[in-house]
Amino acid sequence: MTAALYTSFFGFSERPFTLLPDPDFLFWSDSHKRAYSVLEYGIATRAPLTLVTGEIGAGKTTLIQQLLSVLDEDVTIGLISNAQGGRGELLRWVLYALGIDAGAQDDYITLFKRFQDFVIDEYSDGRHVVLVIDEAQNLSIEALEELRMLTNINSNKDELLQLILVGQPELRDIVASPSLMQFAQRVTATYHLKPLSLPQTKEYIRHRLIHVGGTGTEFSIYAIKCIYEESGGVPRLINKLCDLALVYAASSEDSVVGINVMRELVADGLFIKTREHDHGVYVLENRIDEPLSKVAE
């Protein structure tokens, strides 16, 4: 039994809990709504620097993809993922993201002039440039300072260039370091994306099940509590557990994922937890599984 085969057993149009970021499955928790509002605010006000952080798998990249899908045509987007390196190397990442030629023989001054001319030309054509840097916690202090220097292209009251930095929680600590004081002063809007609560985890699972044609009651409340305890409310970890649980349930021809399925899954060691989310196994003794629809808010 593979993960893809359980879709037939449950009557799903596709797997509801894949790990790839997909805006079609976006679940709007209060925290996700606020994070998205901060991103929209940054774009609307042409903020020089907008910062959004969250745990691994919290849904940051999905929010970025949603934002990019609805931006107006007067915005030129450059998306950079997992950029690393020191001064000069980041500028090459920026140029590649914007489709600007960056030859190996070109020195820093030539590359910067090419970037500056591009941003100014876009502005002359009624457009402004937005650079989105995902996994920005991987950037060095020198690279972040270089990003700040790029915003010096902005002049007078018009913002020609905007930066959106998305990363893991440690990015906030990096930006708050004394050596990046000038960088931090240019951050106009910031938000930290929080994990889901237990009620939100329940609604998240139900949302994804219904999206693929399920009833939304394929998981018992006790199974969901176990999933929440094991995942810490982090969407990507929820997806991992739910996907595996559906495989187990289908292989046993169980129409509902119950606590016994979750106990078996966890005991088999297929789900590896990080120390940050090692909350222990949620164990319920002598309880009868109830479908999700029976659970009070």
DRENDO-1510 file (C-alpha; in Angstrom, 1 decimal, always signed):
<recs>
REC; n; res; u; v; w
REC; 1; MET; +0.0; +0.0; +0.0 .
REC; 2; THR; +1.6; +3.3; -1.1 .
REC; 3; ALA; +0.4; +6.8; +0.0 .
REC; 4; ALA; -1.1; +7.4; -3.4 .
REC; 5; LEU; -3.3; +4.3; -3.2 .
REC; 6; TYR; -5.3; +5.4; -0.1 .
REC; 7; THR; -7.0; +8.1; -2.2 .
REC; 8; SER; -9.1; +5.4; -3.9 .
REC; 9; PHE; -10.0; +3.8; -0.6 .
REC; 10; PHE; -11.2; +7.1; +0.9 .
REC; 11; GLY; -12.6; +8.5; -2.3 .
REC; 12; PHE; -10.2; +11.5; -2.4 .
REC; 13; SER; -9.5; +13.3; -5.7 .
REC; 14; GLU; -5.8; +13.6; -4.6 .
REC; 15; ARG; -3.7; +13.2; -1.5 .
REC; 16; PRO; -4.8; +15.8; +1.1 .
REC; 17; PHE; -1.6; +16.0; +3.1 .
REC; 18; THR; +1.3; +16.3; +0.7 .
REC; 19; LEU; +4.4; +18.2; +1.9 .
REC; 20; LEU; +4.8; +20.5; -1.1 .
REC; 21; PRO; +3.6; +24.1; -0.5 .
REC; 22; ASP; +0.3; +24.5; -2.3 .
REC; 23; PRO; -1.8; +27.7; -2.1 .
REC; 24; ASP; -4.9; +25.7; -3.2 .
REC; 25; PHE; -4.8; +24.0; +0.3 .
REC; 26; LEU; -4.1; +27.2; +2.2 .
REC; 27; PHE; -5.7; +27.2; +5.6 .
REC; 28; TRP; -6.4; +30.7; +7.0 .
REC; 29; SER; -5.7; +30.4; +10.7 .
REC; 30; ASP; -5.7; +33.7; +12.6 .
REC; 31; SER; -1.9; +33.7; +12.6 .
REC; 32; HIS; -1.8; +33.0; +8.8 .
REC; 33; LYS; -4.3; +35.8; +8.2 .
REC; 34; ARG; -2.2; +38.3; +10.2 .
REC; 35; ALA; +1.1; +37.2; +8.5 .
REC; 36; TYR; -0.5; +37.6; +5.1 .
REC; 37; SER; -1.9; +41.0; +6.1 .
REC; 38; VAL; +1.6; +42.1; +7.1 .
REC; 39; LEU; +2.9; +41.0; +3.7 .
REC; 40; GLU; +0.1; +42.8; +1.9 .
REC; 41; TYR; +0.8; +45.9; +4.0 .
REC; 42; GLY; +4.4; +45.8; +3.1 .
REC; 43; ILE; +3.6; +45.7; -0.6 .
REC; 44; ALA; +0.9; +48.3; -0.5 .
REC; 45; THR; +3.0; +50.8; +1.4 .
REC; 46; ARG; +6.2; +50.0; -0.5 .
REC; 47; ALA; +7.9; +49.3; +2.8 .
REC; 48; PRO; +11.7; +49.0; +2.3 .
REC; 49; LEU; +11.9; +45.8; +4.5 .
REC; 50; THR; +9.2; +43.4; +5.6 .
REC; 51; LEU; +10.0; +40.4; +7.8 .
REC; 52; VAL; +8.0; +37.3; +8.4 .
REC; 53; THR; +9.3; +34.4; +10.5 .
REC; 54; GLY; +8.0; +31.0; +11.7 .
REC; 55; GLU; +9.0; +27.5; +12.6 .
REC; 56; ILE; +10.0; +25.1; +9.8 .
REC; 57; GLY; +6.9; +23.9; +8.1 .
REC; 58; ALA; +4.6; +26.6; +9.5 .
REC; 59; GLY; +3.4; +27.7; +6.1 .
REC; 60; LYS; +5.6; +30.7; +5.3 .
REC; 61; THR; +6.4; +29.6; +1.7 .
REC; 62; THR; +2.8; +28.8; +1.0 .
REC; 63; LEU; +1.9; +32.4; +2.0 .
REC; 64; ILE; +4.6; +33.8; -0.2 .
REC; 65; GLN; +3.3; +31.8; -3.2 .
REC; 66; GLN; -0.2; +33.0; -2.5 .
REC; 67; LEU; +1.0; +36.6; -2.4 .
REC; 68; LEU; +3.0; +36.3; -5.6 .
REC; 69; SER; -0.1; +34.8; -7.4 .
REC; 70; VAL; -2.2; +37.9; -6.8 .
REC; 71; LEU; +0.3; +40.8; -7.2 .
REC; 72; ASP; -0.5; +43.5; -9.7 .
REC; 73; GLU; +1.3; +43.6; -13.0 .
REC; 74; ASP; +3.2; +46.7; -12.0 .
REC; 75; VAL; +5.3; +44.7; -9.6 .
REC; 76; THR; +8.5; +43.0; -10.8 .
REC; 77; ILE; +9.3; +40.0; -8.6 .
REC; 78; GLY; +12.6; +38.3; -7.8 .
REC; 79; LEU; +12.3; +35.2; -5.7 .
REC; 80; ILE; +15.4; +33.9; -4.0 .
REC; 81; SER; +15.4; +30.6; -2.0 .
REC; 82; ASN; +18.2; +29.3; +0.2 .
REC; 83; ALA; +20.7; +31.9; -0.9 .
REC; 84; GLN; +24.1; +31.6; +0.9 .
REC; 85; GLY; +27.4; +33.2; +0.6 .
REC; 86; GLY; +29.1; +36.5; +1.5 .
REC; 87; ARG; +29.3; +39.9; +0.0 .
REC; 88; GLY; +29.1; +39.8; -3.8 .
REC; 89; GLU; +27.7; +36.3; -4.0 .
REC; 90; LEU; +24.3; +37.5; -2.9 .
REC; 91; LEU; +24.2; +40.2; -5.6 .
REC; 92; ARG; +24.6; +37.4; -8.2 .
REC; 93; TRP; +21.6; +35.6; -6.6 .
REC; 94; VAL; +19.6; +38.8; -6.9 .
REC; 95; LEU; +20.5; +39.3; -10.6 .
REC; 96; TYR; +19.7; +35.7; -11.4 .
REC; 97; ALA; +16.3; +36.0; -9.7 .
REC; 98; LEU; +15.5; +39.0; -11.8 .
REC; 99; GLY; +16.7; +37.5; -15.0 .
REC; 100; ILE; +19.7; +39.9; -15.3 .
REC; 101; ASP; +22.9; +38.6; -16.9 .
REC; 102; ALA; +25.7; +38.1; -14.4 .
REC; 103; GLY; +28.9; +36.8; -16.1 .
REC; 104; ALA; +31.5; +35.1; -14.0 .
REC; 105; GLN; +34.1; +37.7; -15.2 .
REC; 106; ASP; +32.0; +40.7; -14.1 .
REC; 107; ASP; +33.3; +42.5; -11.0 .
REC; 108; TYR; +31.1; +43.7; -8.2 .
REC; 109; ILE; +30.9; +47.3; -9.4 .
REC; 110; THR; +29.7; +46.1; -12.9 .
REC; 111; LEU; +27.1; +43.9; -11.3 .
REC; 112; PHE; +25.8; +46.6; -9.0 .
REC; 113; LYS; +25.6; +49.1; -11.8 .
REC; 114; ARG; +23.6; +46.5; -13.9 .
REC; 115; PHE; +21.2; +46.0; -11.0 .
REC; 116; GLN; +20.8; +49.7; -10.3 .
REC; 117; ASP; +20.1; +50.4; -14.0 .
REC; 118; PHE; +17.5; +47.6; -14.0 .
REC; 119; VAL; +15.6; +48.9; -10.9 .
REC; 120; ILE; +15.7; +52.5; -12.3 .
REC; 121; ASP; +14.4; +51.4; -15.7 .
REC; 122; GLU; +11.6; +49.5; -14.1 .
REC; 123; TYR; +10.6; +52.5; -12.1 .
REC; 124; SER; +10.7; +54.7; -15.3 .
REC; 125; ASP; +8.3; +52.1; -16.8 .
REC; 126; GLY; +5.8; +52.5; -13.9 .
REC; 127; ARG; +6.9; +49.3; -12.1 .
REC; 128; HIS; +8.7; +48.7; -8.9 .
REC; 129; VAL; +10.9; +45.7; -7.9 .
REC; 130; VAL; +10.2; +43.4; -5.0 .
REC; 131; LEU; +12.9; +40.9; -3.9 .
REC; 132; VAL; +11.6; +38.0; -1.8 .
REC; 133; ILE; +14.3; +36.1; +0.1 .
REC; 134; ASP; +13.0; +32.8; +1.5 .
REC; 135; GLU; +15.1; +30.9; +4.2 .
REC; 136; ALA; +16.7; +34.2; +4.9 .
REC; 137; GLN; +18.2; +32.9; +8.2 .
REC; 138; ASN; +20.9; +31.3; +6.1 .
REC; 139; LEU; +22.3; +34.7; +5.1 .
REC; 140; SER; +25.4; +36.0; +6.8 .
REC; 141; ILE; +25.6; +39.3; +8.6 .
REC; 142; GLU; +27.6; +40.6; +5.6 .
REC; 143; ALA; +24.9; +39.5; +3.2 .
REC; 144; LEU; +22.1; +41.1; +5.1 .
REC; 145; GLU; +24.1; +44.3; +5.3 .
REC; 146; GLU; +24.5; +44.1; +1.5 .
REC; 147; LEU; +20.8; +43.8; +1.2 .
REC; 148; ARG; +20.4; +47.0; +3.2 .
REC; 149; MET; +22.9; +48.8; +0.9 .
REC; 150; LEU; +20.8; +47.7; -2.1 .
REC; 151; THR; +17.8; +49.7; -0.7 .
REC; 152; ASN; +20.0; +52.9; -1.0 .
REC; 153; ILE; +18.8; +52.9; -4.6 .
REC; 154; ASN; +15.6; +54.3; -3.2 .
REC; 155; SER; +15.5; +58.1; -3.3 .
REC; 156; ASN; +13.2; +61.0; -2.3 .
REC; 157; LYS; +9.7; +59.7; -1.4 .
REC; 158; ASP; +9.6; +56.9; -4.0 .
REC; 159; GLU; +10.6; +53.4; -3.1 .
REC; 160; LEU; +12.1; +51.7; -6.2 .
REC; 161; LEU; +13.0; +48.5; -4.4 .
REC; 162; GLN; +11.3; +46.5; -1.6 .
REC; 163; LEU; +12.7; +43.5; +0.3 .
REC; 164; ILE; +10.6; +40.8; +1.9 .
REC; 165; LEU; +12.6; +38.4; +4.1 .
REC; 166; VAL; +11.1; +35.1; +5.2 .
REC; 167; GLY; +12.8; +32.7; +7.5 .
REC; 168; GLN; +13.0; +30.6; +10.7 .
REC; 169; PRO; +12.7; +32.2; +14.2 .
REC; 170; GLU; +16.4; +32.7; +14.5 .
REC; 171; LEU; +16.2; +35.3; +11.7 .
REC; 172; ARG; +14.6; +37.7; +14.2 .
REC; 173; ASP; +17.5; +37.3; +16.6 .
REC; 174; ILE; +20.0; +37.9; +13.7 .
REC; 175; VAL; +18.3; +41.1; +12.6 .
REC; 176; ALA; +18.2; +42.3; +16.3 .
REC; 177; SER; +21.9; +41.9; +16.7 .
REC; 178; PRO; +23.8; +45.2; +17.3 .
REC; 179; SER; +25.8; +44.9; +14.1 .
REC; 180; LEU; +22.6; +45.1; +12.1 .
REC; 181; MET; +21.1; +48.2; +13.8 .
REC; 182; GLN; +20.7; +50.1; +10.6 .
REC; 183; PHE; +19.2; +47.1; +8.9 .
REC; 184; ALA; +16.6; +46.7; +11.7 .
REC; 185; GLN; +15.7; +50.4; +11.5 .
REC; 186; ARG; +14.5; +49.8; +7.9 .
REC; 187; VAL; +12.2; +47.0; +8.9 .
REC; 188; THR; +8.7; +48.5; +8.6 .
REC; 189; ALA; +6.6; +45.5; +9.2 .
REC; 190; THR; +7.3; +42.2; +10.9 .
REC; 191; TYR; +5.3; +39.2; +12.1 .
REC; 192; HIS; +6.0; +35.7; +13.6 .
REC; 193; LEU; +3.8; +32.9; +12.3 .
REC; 194; LYS; +2.7; +30.8; +15.2 .
REC; 195; PRO; +1.9; +27.0; +15.2 .
REC; 196; LEU; -1.8; +25.9; +15.2 .
REC; 197; SER; -3.7; +25.4; +18.4 .
REC; 198; LEU; -5.6; +22.1; +19.0 .
REC; 199; PRO; -8.9; +23.5; +17.7 .
REC; 200; GLN; -7.1; +24.9; +14.7 .
REC; 201; THR; -5.4; +21.6; +14.0 .
REC; 202; LYS; -8.8; +20.0; +14.0 .
REC; 203; GLU; -10.1; +22.5; +11.5 .
REC; 204; TYR; -6.9; +22.3; +9.4 .
REC; 205; ILE; -7.3; +18.6; +9.0 .
REC; 206; ARG; -11.0; +18.9; +8.2 .
REC; 207; HIS; -10.3; +21.7; +5.7 .
REC; 208; ARG; -7.8; +19.6; +3.7 .
REC; 209; LEU; -10.0; +16.5; +3.8 .
REC; 210; ILE; -13.0; +18.3; +2.4 .
REC; 211; HIS; -10.8; +20.0; -0.2 .
REC; 212; VAL; -10.1; +16.6; -1.8 .
REC; 213; GLY; -13.7; +15.4; -1.6 .
REC; 214; GLY; -13.6; +13.8; +1.9 .
REC; 215; THR; -16.2; +14.1; +4.6 .
REC; 216; GLY; -13.9; +15.8; +7.0 .
REC; 217; THR; -14.5; +13.1; +9.6 .
REC; 218; GLU; -11.9; +10.6; +8.5 .
REC; 219; PHE; -9.9; +11.2; +11.8 .
REC; 220; SER; -11.3; +10.7; +15.3 .
REC; 221; ILE; -10.8; +13.5; +17.8 .
REC; 222; TYR; -8.4; +11.3; +19.8 .
REC; 223; ALA; -6.3; +10.7; +16.7 .
REC; 224; ILE; -6.3; +14.4; +16.1 .
REC; 225; LYS; -5.2; +15.1; +19.7 .
REC; 226; CYS; -2.4; +12.6; +19.2 .
REC; 227; ILE; -1.4; +14.3; +15.9 .
REC; 228; TYR; -1.4; +17.7; +17.7 .
REC; 229; GLU; +0.8; +16.5; +20.5 .
REC; 230; GLU; +3.2; +14.8; +18.2 .
REC; 231; SER; +3.4; +17.8; +15.7 .
REC; 232; GLY; +3.2; +20.7; +18.1 .
REC; 233; GLY; +0.7; +22.2; +15.7 .
REC; 234; VAL; +3.2; +22.7; +12.9 .
REC; 235; PRO; +1.4; +22.2; +9.6 .
REC; 236; ARG; +4.1; +20.3; +7.8 .
REC; 237; LEU; +4.5; +17.8; +10.7 .
REC; 238; ILE; +0.7; +17.5; +10.8 .
REC; 239; ASN; +0.8; +16.6; +7.1 .
REC; 240; LYS; +3.4; +14.0; +7.6 .
REC; 241; LEU; +1.5; +12.3; +10.4 .
REC; 242; CYS; -1.9; +12.5; +8.6 .
REC; 243; ASP; -0.5; +11.1; +5.3 .
REC; 244; LEU; +1.1; +8.1; +7.1 .
REC; 245; ALA; -2.1; +7.6; +9.2 .
REC; 246; LEU; -4.3; +7.4; +6.1 .
REC; 247; VAL; -1.9; +4.7; +4.6 .
REC; 248; TYR; -2.2; +2.7; +7.8 .
REC; 249; ALA; -6.0; +3.0; +8.0 .
REC; 250; ALA; -6.5; +2.1; +4.4 .
REC; 251; SER; -4.2; -0.9; +4.7 .
REC; 252; SER; -6.4; -2.1; +7.6 .
REC; 253; GLU; -9.6; -1.1; +5.8 .
REC; 254; ASP; -10.5; +1.3; +8.6 .
REC; 255; SER; -12.8; +4.1; +7.3 .
REC; 256; VAL; -11.8; +6.3; +10.3 .
REC; 257; VAL; -8.3; +6.9; +11.6 .
REC; 258; GLY; -8.5; +6.2; +15.3 .
REC; 259; ILE; -6.1; +6.4; +18.3 .
REC; 260; ASN; -5.0; +2.8; +17.8 .
REC; 261; VAL; -3.8; +3.6; +14.3 .
REC; 262; MET; -1.9; +6.6; +15.7 .
REC; 263; ARG; -0.3; +4.5; +18.4 .
REC; 264; GLU; +0.8; +1.9; +15.9 .
REC; 265; LEU; +2.2; +4.5; +13.6 .
REC; 266; VAL; +4.2; +6.2; +16.4 .
REC; 267; ALA; +5.4; +2.9; +17.8 .
REC; 268; ASP; +6.7; +1.8; +14.4 .
REC; 269; GLY; +9.0; +4.8; +14.4 .
REC; 270; LEU; +8.1; +6.2; +10.9 .
REC; 271; PHE; +7.7; +9.7; +12.3 .
REC; 272; ILE; +10.9; +11.3; +13.4 .
REC; 273; LYS; +10.4; +14.3; +15.7 .
REC; 274; THR; +12.8; +17.1; +16.2 .
REC; 275; ARG; +13.6; +18.2; +19.8 .
REC; 276; GLU; +11.6; +21.4; +19.3 .
REC; 277; HIS; +8.4; +19.3; +18.8 .
REC; 278; ASP; +9.1; +16.3; +21.0 .
REC; 279; HIS; +6.0; +16.6; +23.1 .
REC; 280; GLY; +5.6; +12.8; +23.7 .
REC; 281; VAL; +2.9; +10.4; +22.5 .
REC; 282; TYR; -0.6; +11.3; +23.3 .
REC; 283; VAL; -2.1; +8.2; +25.0 .
REC; 284; LEU; -5.7; +7.6; +25.8 .
REC; 285; GLU; -6.7; +4.6; +27.7 .
REC; 286; ASN; -10.1; +2.9; +27.6 .
REC; 287; ARG; -11.7; +5.5; +25.4 .
REC; 288; ILE; -14.0; +4.8; +22.4 .
REC; 289; ASP; -13.1; +6.7; +19.3 .
REC; 290; GLU; -15.6; +9.3; +18.2 .
REC; 291; PRO; -15.7; +10.9; +14.7 .
REC; 292; LEU; -14.6; +14.5; +14.3 .
REC; 293; SER; -18.2; +15.6; +13.8 .
REC; 294; LYS; -19.1; +14.6; +17.4 .
REC; 295; VAL; -16.4; +16.9; +19.0 .
REC; 296; ALA; -17.5; +20.1; +20.6 .
REC; 297; GLU; -15.5; +23.2; +19.8 .
</recs>
